[in-house]
Amino acid sequence: MRSTRIAISAAMLGALAVPMLSAATASAAPAAVAAAPASSCSSLPPLPYEVHTAAVTIRSKATTTSTALGVLYRSHKFTVHKKSGNWLYITDRSTGVKGWVSGTYVYRDVRMCLN
């Protein structure tokens, strides 16, 4: 049973390696094939902030020991007003609650610009 799993794993890895090898030789294609012009990544607006956990507590101050004012759930829309260290001052658009949330759980994804 174990040798069968090893053989299947090896076959799958081999099947994955073949397209990678053929892609390397395909990159030597004639220059007549032009790639589509890529738009500048820096001209795009920044990605929105998102909650990357089920919920995060909205606090009155930028500390974990301050008073809890509400909860910001993953699906809630919110506006970030300012940053202080790893804390963000936000307004929850669905409830109107303003306060601080930890940047550990709320952050903006980053675009990868390859041009």
Phi and psi in radians as a Rosetta constraint file:
Dihedral C 1 N 2 CA 2 C 2 CIRCULARHARMONIC -1.139 0.35
Dihedral N 2 CA 2 C 2 N 3 CIRCULARHARMONIC -0.712 0.35
Dihedral C 2 N 3 CA 3 C 3 CIRCULARHARMONIC -1.152 0.35
Dihedral N 3 CA 3 C 3 N 4 CIRCULARHARMONIC -0.542 0.35
Dihedral C 3 N 4 CA 4 C 4 CIRCULARHARMONIC -1.165 0.35
Dihedral N 4 CA 4 C 4 N 5 CIRCULARHARMONIC -0.739 0.35
Dihedral C 4 N 5 CA 5 C 5 CIRCULARHARMONIC -1.091 0.35
Dihedral N 5 CA 5 C 5 N 6 CIRCULARHARMONIC -0.714 0.35
Dihedral C 5 N 6 CA 6 C 6 CIRCULARHARMONIC -1.131 0.35
Dihedral N 6 CA 6 C 6 N 7 CIRCULARHARMONIC -0.741 0.35
Dihedral C 6 N 7 CA 7 C 7 CIRCULARHARMONIC -1.137 0.35
Dihedral N 7 CA 7 C 7 N 8 CIRCULARHARMONIC -0.713 0.35
Dihedral C 7 N 8 CA 8 C 8 CIRCULARHARMONIC -1.157 0.35
Dihedral N 8 CA 8 C 8 N 9 CIRCULARHARMONIC -0.735 0.35
Dihedral C 8 N 9 CA 9 C 9 CIRCULARHARMONIC -1.081 0.35
Dihedral N 9 CA 9 C 9 N 10 CIRCULARHARMONIC -0.749 0.35
Dihedral C 9 N 10 CA 10 C 10 CIRCULARHARMONIC -1.130 0.35
Dihedral N 10 CA 10 C 10 N 11 CIRCULARHARMONIC -0.697 0.35
Dihedral C 10 N 11 CA 11 C 11 CIRCULARHARMONIC -1.132 0.35
Dihedral N 11 CA 11 C 11 N 12 CIRCULARHARMONIC -0.693 0.35
Dihedral C 11 N 12 CA 12 C 12 CIRCULARHARMONIC -1.171 0.35
Dihedral N 12 CA 12 C 12 N 13 CIRCULARHARMONIC -0.719 0.35
Dihedral C 12 N 13 CA 13 C 13 CIRCULARHARMONIC -1.129 0.35
Dihedral N 13 CA 13 C 13 N 14 CIRCULARHARMONIC -0.688 0.35
Dihedral C 13 N 14 CA 14 C 14 CIRCULARHARMONIC -1.111 0.35
Dihedral N 14 CA 14 C 14 N 15 CIRCULARHARMONIC -0.706 0.35
Dihedral C 14 N 15 CA 15 C 15 CIRCULARHARMONIC -1.155 0.35
Dihedral N 15 CA 15 C 15 N 16 CIRCULARHARMONIC -0.560 0.35
Dihedral C 15 N 16 CA 16 C 16 CIRCULARHARMONIC -1.300 0.35
Dihedral N 16 CA 16 C 16 N 17 CIRCULARHARMONIC -0.562 0.35
Dihedral C 16 N 17 CA 17 C 17 CIRCULARHARMONIC -1.300 0.35
Dihedral N 17 CA 17 C 17 N 18 CIRCULARHARMONIC -0.547 0.35
Dihedral C 17 N 18 CA 18 C 18 CIRCULARHARMONIC -1.066 0.35
Dihedral N 18 CA 18 C 18 N 19 CIRCULARHARMONIC -0.843 0.35
Dihedral C 18 N 19 CA 19 C 19 CIRCULARHARMONIC -1.074 0.35
Dihedral N 19 CA 19 C 19 N 20 CIRCULARHARMONIC -0.575 0.35
Dihedral C 19 N 20 CA 20 C 20 CIRCULARHARMONIC -1.174 0.35
Dihedral N 20 CA 20 C 20 N 21 CIRCULARHARMONIC -0.680 0.35
Dihedral C 20 N 21 CA 21 C 21 CIRCULARHARMONIC -1.198 0.35
Dihedral N 21 CA 21 C 21 N 22 CIRCULARHARMONIC -0.724 0.35
Dihedral C 21 N 22 CA 22 C 22 CIRCULARHARMONIC -1.217 0.35
Dihedral N 22 CA 22 C 22 N 23 CIRCULARHARMONIC -0.508 0.35
Dihedral C 22 N 23 CA 23 C 23 CIRCULARHARMONIC -1.164 0.35
Dihedral N 23 CA 23 C 23 N 24 CIRCULARHARMONIC -0.583 0.35
Dihedral C 23 N 24 CA 24 C 24 CIRCULARHARMONIC -1.158 0.35
Dihedral N 24 CA 24 C 24 N 25 CIRCULARHARMONIC -0.671 0.35
Dihedral C 24 N 25 CA 25 C 25 CIRCULARHARMONIC -1.345 0.35
Dihedral N 25 CA 25 C 25 N 26 CIRCULARHARMONIC -0.475 0.35
Dihedral C 25 N 26 CA 26 C 26 CIRCULARHARMONIC -1.277 0.35
Dihedral N 26 CA 26 C 26 N 27 CIRCULARHARMONIC -0.336 0.35
Dihedral C 26 N 27 CA 27 C 27 CIRCULARHARMONIC -1.237 0.35
Dihedral N 27 CA 27 C 27 N 28 CIRCULARHARMONIC -0.234 0.35
Dihedral C 27 N 28 CA 28 C 28 CIRCULARHARMONIC -1.530 0.35
Dihedral N 28 CA 28 C 28 N 29 CIRCULARHARMONIC 0.437 0.35
Dihedral C 28 N 29 CA 29 C 29 CIRCULARHARMONIC -1.166 0.35
Dihedral N 29 CA 29 C 29 N 30 CIRCULARHARMONIC 2.752 0.35
Dihedral C 29 N 30 CA 30 C 30 CIRCULARHARMONIC -1.047 0.35
Dihedral N 30 CA 30 C 30 N 31 CIRCULARHARMONIC 2.661 0.35
Dihedral C 30 N 31 CA 31 C 31 CIRCULARHARMONIC -1.266 0.35
Dihedral N 31 CA 31 C 31 N 32 CIRCULARHARMONIC -0.156 0.35
Dihedral C 31 N 32 CA 32 C 32 CIRCULARHARMONIC -1.148 0.35
Dihedral N 32 CA 32 C 32 N 33 CIRCULARHARMONIC -0.442 0.35
Dihedral C 32 N 33 CA 33 C 33 CIRCULARHARMONIC -1.463 0.35
Dihedral N 33 CA 33 C 33 N 34 CIRCULARHARMONIC 1.875 0.35
Dihedral C 33 N 34 CA 34 C 34 CIRCULARHARMONIC -1.643 0.35
Dihedral N 34 CA 34 C 34 N 35 CIRCULARHARMONIC 2.433 0.35
Dihedral C 34 N 35 CA 35 C 35 CIRCULARHARMONIC -1.337 0.35
Dihedral N 35 CA 35 C 35 N 36 CIRCULARHARMONIC 2.679 0.35
Dihedral C 35 N 36 CA 36 C 36 CIRCULARHARMONIC -1.136 0.35
Dihedral N 36 CA 36 C 36 N 37 CIRCULARHARMONIC 2.434 0.35
Dihedral C 36 N 37 CA 37 C 37 CIRCULARHARMONIC -1.113 0.35
Dihedral N 37 CA 37 C 37 N 38 CIRCULARHARMONIC 2.263 0.35
Dihedral C 37 N 38 CA 38 C 38 CIRCULARHARMONIC -1.553 0.35
Dihedral N 38 CA 38 C 38 N 39 CIRCULARHARMONIC 2.368 0.35
Dihedral C 38 N 39 CA 39 C 39 CIRCULARHARMONIC -1.340 0.35
Dihedral N 39 CA 39 C 39 N 40 CIRCULARHARMONIC 2.661 0.35
Dihedral C 39 N 40 CA 40 C 40 CIRCULARHARMONIC -1.172 0.35
Dihedral N 40 CA 40 C 40 N 41 CIRCULARHARMONIC 2.221 0.35
Dihedral C 40 N 41 CA 41 C 41 CIRCULARHARMONIC -1.171 0.35
Dihedral N 41 CA 41 C 41 N 42 CIRCULARHARMONIC -0.522 0.35
Dihedral C 41 N 42 CA 42 C 42 CIRCULARHARMONIC -1.249 0.35
Dihedral N 42 CA 42 C 42 N 43 CIRCULARHARMONIC -0.318 0.35
Dihedral C 42 N 43 CA 43 C 43 CIRCULARHARMONIC -1.442 0.35
Dihedral N 43 CA 43 C 43 N 44 CIRCULARHARMONIC -0.196 0.35
Dihedral C 43 N 44 CA 44 C 44 CIRCULARHARMONIC -1.389 0.35
Dihedral N 44 CA 44 C 44 N 45 CIRCULARHARMONIC 2.591 0.35
Dihedral C 44 N 45 CA 45 C 45 CIRCULARHARMONIC -1.189 0.35
Dihedral N 45 CA 45 C 45 N 46 CIRCULARHARMONIC 2.689 0.35
Dihedral C 45 N 46 CA 46 C 46 CIRCULARHARMONIC -1.132 0.35
Dihedral N 46 CA 46 C 46 N 47 CIRCULARHARMONIC 2.652 0.35
Dihedral C 46 N 47 CA 47 C 47 CIRCULARHARMONIC -1.212 0.35
Dihedral N 47 CA 47 C 47 N 48 CIRCULARHARMONIC 2.644 0.35
Dihedral C 47 N 48 CA 48 C 48 CIRCULARHARMONIC -1.282 0.35
Dihedral N 48 CA 48 C 48 N 49 CIRCULARHARMONIC 2.770 0.35
Dihedral C 48 N 49 CA 49 C 49 CIRCULARHARMONIC -1.274 0.35
Dihedral N 49 CA 49 C 49 N 50 CIRCULARHARMONIC 2.582 0.35
Dihedral C 49 N 50 CA 50 C 50 CIRCULARHARMONIC -2.427 0.35
Dihedral N 50 CA 50 C 50 N 51 CIRCULARHARMONIC 2.686 0.35
Dihedral C 50 N 51 CA 51 C 51 CIRCULARHARMONIC -1.517 0.35
Dihedral N 51 CA 51 C 51 N 52 CIRCULARHARMONIC 2.114 0.35
Dihedral C 51 N 52 CA 52 C 52 CIRCULARHARMONIC -1.830 0.35
Dihedral N 52 CA 52 C 52 N 53 CIRCULARHARMONIC 0.635 0.35
Dihedral C 52 N 53 CA 53 C 53 CIRCULARHARMONIC -2.670 0.35
Dihedral N 53 CA 53 C 53 N 54 CIRCULARHARMONIC 3.074 0.35
Dihedral C 53 N 54 CA 54 C 54 CIRCULARHARMONIC -1.107 0.35
Dihedral N 54 CA 54 C 54 N 55 CIRCULARHARMONIC -0.737 0.35
Dihedral C 54 N 55 CA 55 C 55 CIRCULARHARMONIC -2.803 0.35
Dihedral N 55 CA 55 C 55 N 56 CIRCULARHARMONIC 2.716 0.35
Dihedral C 55 N 56 CA 56 C 56 CIRCULARHARMONIC -2.417 0.35
Dihedral N 56 CA 56 C 56 N 57 CIRCULARHARMONIC 2.519 0.35
Dihedral C 56 N 57 CA 57 C 57 CIRCULARHARMONIC -1.410 0.35
Dihedral N 57 CA 57 C 57 N 58 CIRCULARHARMONIC 2.330 0.35
Dihedral C 57 N 58 CA 58 C 58 CIRCULARHARMONIC -1.569 0.35
Dihedral N 58 CA 58 C 58 N 59 CIRCULARHARMONIC 2.199 0.35
Dihedral C 58 N 59 CA 59 C 59 CIRCULARHARMONIC -2.055 0.35
Dihedral N 59 CA 59 C 59 N 60 CIRCULARHARMONIC 2.772 0.35
Dihedral C 59 N 60 CA 60 C 60 CIRCULARHARMONIC -1.288 0.35
Dihedral N 60 CA 60 C 60 N 61 CIRCULARHARMONIC -0.510 0.35
Dihedral C 60 N 61 CA 61 C 61 CIRCULARHARMONIC -2.297 0.35
Dihedral N 61 CA 61 C 61 N 62 CIRCULARHARMONIC 2.916 0.35
Dihedral C 61 N 62 CA 62 C 62 CIRCULARHARMONIC -1.447 0.35
Dihedral N 62 CA 62 C 62 N 63 CIRCULARHARMONIC 0.914 0.35
Dihedral C 62 N 63 CA 63 C 63 CIRCULARHARMONIC -2.468 0.35
Dihedral N 63 CA 63 C 63 N 64 CIRCULARHARMONIC 2.689 0.35
Dihedral C 63 N 64 CA 64 C 64 CIRCULARHARMONIC -1.287 0.35
Dihedral N 64 CA 64 C 64 N 65 CIRCULARHARMONIC -0.266 0.35
Dihedral C 64 N 65 CA 65 C 65 CIRCULARHARMONIC -1.676 0.35
Dihedral N 65 CA 65 C 65 N 66 CIRCULARHARMONIC -0.027 0.35
Dihedral C 65 N 66 CA 66 C 66 CIRCULARHARMONIC -1.361 0.35
Dihedral N 66 CA 66 C 66 N 67 CIRCULARHARMONIC 2.946 0.35
Dihedral C 66 N 67 CA 67 C 67 CIRCULARHARMONIC -1.116 0.35
Dihedral N 67 CA 67 C 67 N 68 CIRCULARHARMONIC 2.368 0.35
Dihedral C 67 N 68 CA 68 C 68 CIRCULARHARMONIC -1.407 0.35
Dihedral N 68 CA 68 C 68 N 69 CIRCULARHARMONIC 2.247 0.35
Dihedral C 68 N 69 CA 69 C 69 CIRCULARHARMONIC -1.789 0.35
Dihedral N 69 CA 69 C 69 N 70 CIRCULARHARMONIC -0.419 0.35
Dihedral C 69 N 70 CA 70 C 70 CIRCULARHARMONIC 3.120 0.35
Dihedral N 70 CA 70 C 70 N 71 CIRCULARHARMONIC -3.009 0.35
Dihedral C 70 N 71 CA 71 C 71 CIRCULARHARMONIC -2.244 0.35
Dihedral N 71 CA 71 C 71 N 72 CIRCULARHARMONIC 2.351 0.35
Dihedral C 71 N 72 CA 72 C 72 CIRCULARHARMONIC -1.847 0.35
Dihedral N 72 CA 72 C 72 N 73 CIRCULARHARMONIC 1.959 0.35
Dihedral C 72 N 73 CA 73 C 73 CIRCULARHARMONIC -1.560 0.35
Dihedral N 73 CA 73 C 73 N 74 CIRCULARHARMONIC 2.856 0.35
Dihedral C 73 N 74 CA 74 C 74 CIRCULARHARMONIC -0.971 0.35
Dihedral N 74 CA 74 C 74 N 75 CIRCULARHARMONIC -0.665 0.35
Dihedral C 74 N 75 CA 75 C 75 CIRCULARHARMONIC -1.448 0.35
Dihedral N 75 CA 75 C 75 N 76 CIRCULARHARMONIC -0.197 0.35
Dihedral C 75 N 76 CA 76 C 76 CIRCULARHARMONIC -1.222 0.35
Dihedral N 76 CA 76 C 76 N 77 CIRCULARHARMONIC 2.485 0.35
Dihedral C 76 N 77 CA 77 C 77 CIRCULARHARMONIC -1.589 0.35
Dihedral N 77 CA 77 C 77 N 78 CIRCULARHARMONIC 2.457 0.35
Dihedral C 77 N 78 CA 78 C 78 CIRCULARHARMONIC -2.591 0.35
Dihedral N 78 CA 78 C 78 N 79 CIRCULARHARMONIC 2.786 0.35
Dihedral C 78 N 79 CA 79 C 79 CIRCULARHARMONIC -2.003 0.35
Dihedral N 79 CA 79 C 79 N 80 CIRCULARHARMONIC 2.321 0.35
Dihedral C 79 N 80 CA 80 C 80 CIRCULARHARMONIC -1.682 0.35
Dihedral N 80 CA 80 C 80 N 81 CIRCULARHARMONIC 2.184 0.35
Dihedral C 80 N 81 CA 81 C 81 CIRCULARHARMONIC -1.690 0.35
Dihedral N 81 CA 81 C 81 N 82 CIRCULARHARMONIC -0.722 0.35
Dihedral C 81 N 82 CA 82 C 82 CIRCULARHARMONIC -2.776 0.35
Dihedral N 82 CA 82 C 82 N 83 CIRCULARHARMONIC 2.919 0.35
Dihedral C 82 N 83 CA 83 C 83 CIRCULARHARMONIC -2.124 0.35
Dihedral N 83 CA 83 C 83 N 84 CIRCULARHARMONIC 2.586 0.35
Dihedral C 83 N 84 CA 84 C 84 CIRCULARHARMONIC -2.479 0.35
Dihedral N 84 CA 84 C 84 N 85 CIRCULARHARMONIC 1.782 0.35
Dihedral C 84 N 85 CA 85 C 85 CIRCULARHARMONIC 1.133 0.35
Dihedral N 85 CA 85 C 85 N 86 CIRCULARHARMONIC -2.140 0.35
Dihedral C 85 N 86 CA 86 C 86 CIRCULARHARMONIC -1.717 0.35
Dihedral N 86 CA 86 C 86 N 87 CIRCULARHARMONIC 0.256 0.35
Dihedral C 86 N 87 CA 87 C 87 CIRCULARHARMONIC -1.951 0.35
Dihedral N 87 CA 87 C 87 N 88 CIRCULARHARMONIC 2.561 0.35
Dihedral C 87 N 88 CA 88 C 88 CIRCULARHARMONIC -2.110 0.35
Dihedral N 88 CA 88 C 88 N 89 CIRCULARHARMONIC 2.326 0.35
Dihedral C 88 N 89 CA 89 C 89 CIRCULARHARMONIC -1.581 0.35
Dihedral N 89 CA 89 C 89 N 90 CIRCULARHARMONIC 2.083 0.35
Dihedral C 89 N 90 CA 90 C 90 CIRCULARHARMONIC -2.220 0.35
Dihedral N 90 CA 90 C 90 N 91 CIRCULARHARMONIC 2.899 0.35
Dihedral C 90 N 91 CA 91 C 91 CIRCULARHARMONIC -2.182 0.35
Dihedral N 91 CA 91 C 91 N 92 CIRCULARHARMONIC 2.143 0.35
Dihedral C 91 N 92 CA 92 C 92 CIRCULARHARMONIC -1.351 0.35
Dihedral N 92 CA 92 C 92 N 93 CIRCULARHARMONIC 2.027 0.35
Dihedral C 92 N 93 CA 93 C 93 CIRCULARHARMONIC -1.213 0.35
Dihedral N 93 CA 93 C 93 N 94 CIRCULARHARMONIC -0.440 0.35
Dihedral C 93 N 94 CA 94 C 94 CIRCULARHARMONIC -1.426 0.35
Dihedral N 94 CA 94 C 94 N 95 CIRCULARHARMONIC -0.490 0.35
Dihedral C 94 N 95 CA 95 C 95 CIRCULARHARMONIC -2.006 0.35
Dihedral N 95 CA 95 C 95 N 96 CIRCULARHARMONIC -0.335 0.35
Dihedral C 95 N 96 CA 96 C 96 CIRCULARHARMONIC 1.444 0.35
Dihedral N 96 CA 96 C 96 N 97 CIRCULARHARMONIC 0.045 0.35
Dihedral C 96 N 97 CA 97 C 97 CIRCULARHARMONIC -1.248 0.35
Dihedral N 97 CA 97 C 97 N 98 CIRCULARHARMONIC 2.334 0.35
Dihedral C 97 N 98 CA 98 C 98 CIRCULARHARMONIC -1.969 0.35
Dihedral N 98 CA 98 C 98 N 99 CIRCULARHARMONIC 2.452 0.35
Dihedral C 98 N 99 CA 99 C 99 CIRCULARHARMONIC 3.027 0.35
Dihedral N 99 CA 99 C 99 N 100 CIRCULARHARMONIC -2.934 0.35
Dihedral C 99 N 100 CA 100 C 100 CIRCULARHARMONIC -1.820 0.35
Dihedral N 100 CA 100 C 100 N 101 CIRCULARHARMONIC 2.416 0.35
Dihedral C 100 N 101 CA 101 C 101 CIRCULARHARMONIC -2.257 0.35
Dihedral N 101 CA 101 C 101 N 102 CIRCULARHARMONIC 2.667 0.35
Dihedral C 101 N 102 CA 102 C 102 CIRCULARHARMONIC -1.291 0.35
Dihedral N 102 CA 102 C 102 N 103 CIRCULARHARMONIC 2.347 0.35
Dihedral C 102 N 103 CA 103 C 103 CIRCULARHARMONIC -1.225 0.35
Dihedral N 103 CA 103 C 103 N 104 CIRCULARHARMONIC -0.141 0.35
Dihedral C 103 N 104 CA 104 C 104 CIRCULARHARMONIC -1.193 0.35
Dihedral N 104 CA 104 C 104 N 105 CIRCULARHARMONIC -0.560 0.35
Dihedral C 104 N 105 CA 105 C 105 CIRCULARHARMONIC -1.894 0.35
Dihedral N 105 CA 105 C 105 N 106 CIRCULARHARMONIC -0.298 0.35
Dihedral C 105 N 106 CA 106 C 106 CIRCULARHARMONIC -2.154 0.35
Dihedral N 106 CA 106 C 106 N 107 CIRCULARHARMONIC 2.034 0.35
Dihedral C 106 N 107 CA 107 C 107 CIRCULARHARMONIC -2.701 0.35
Dihedral N 107 CA 107 C 107 N 108 CIRCULARHARMONIC 2.948 0.35
Dihedral C 107 N 108 CA 108 C 108 CIRCULARHARMONIC -1.757 0.35
Dihedral N 108 CA 108 C 108 N 109 CIRCULARHARMONIC 2.282 0.35
Dihedral C 108 N 109 CA 109 C 109 CIRCULARHARMONIC -1.207 0.35
Dihedral N 109 CA 109 C 109 N 110 CIRCULARHARMONIC 2.743 0.35
Dihedral C 109 N 110 CA 110 C 110 CIRCULARHARMONIC -2.018 0.35
Dihedral N 110 CA 110 C 110 N 111 CIRCULARHARMONIC 2.373 0.35
Dihedral C 110 N 111 CA 111 C 111 CIRCULARHARMONIC -1.370 0.35
Dihedral N 111 CA 111 C 111 N 112 CIRCULARHARMONIC 2.525 0.35
Dihedral C 111 N 112 CA 112 C 112 CIRCULARHARMONIC -1.723 0.35
Dihedral N 112 CA 112 C 112 N 113 CIRCULARHARMONIC 1.945 0.35
Dihedral C 112 N 113 CA 113 C 113 CIRCULARHARMONIC -1.622 0.35
Dihedral N 113 CA 113 C 113 N 114 CIRCULARHARMONIC 2.141 0.35
Dihedral C 113 N 114 CA 114 C 114 CIRCULARHARMONIC -1.945 0.35
Dihedral N 114 CA 114 C 114 N 115 CIRCULARHARMONIC 0.520 0.35
